Amino acid sequence: MAGPTGETITEGLDGLCDRLSENFQMGARFAKWRAVTVVGIGLPSRSGLETNVTAAPQALHHCARCSRAARRDEYLTAMKVAQP
C-alpha cells in the first residue's frame, strides 16, 4: 500500500495460518501481532492508521481459527493413539 514517505504499514497476513500451524506443531501456544507506527509531521496518515488498525483483528481471527484447527487435529490424533 502506498503512503507518505517514511510511513510503515504492517504486513504478514498472507500465509499467516500456515505459519501459525507450523509453529503450533513446534510447540508455540501464543502469538503476538505488532504494528509499527511512525509519528512525525503528517505521519501517520489516516489510511496508514486504518490499515494497521484493521490488520490486528484480522490477525486475531487467523490465530483463533488456526488454533481451533490445530487443537482439533491434536485431539483427534491423541484419541487415535489412545484407542486399543
Number of C-alpha atoms within 10 A of each C-alpha: 9 9 14 12 8 12 18 19 20 18 12 9 13 9 9 14 18 12 13 21 18 13 14 18 13 9 9 11 10 10 11 8 12 11 15 10 17 15 11 10 7 11 17 19 17 10 14 20 18 12 16 18 13 10 20 17 12 12 20 14 13 18 20 13 13 19 18 12 13 17 14 12 12 13 12 12 11 11 10 9 9 8 6 4
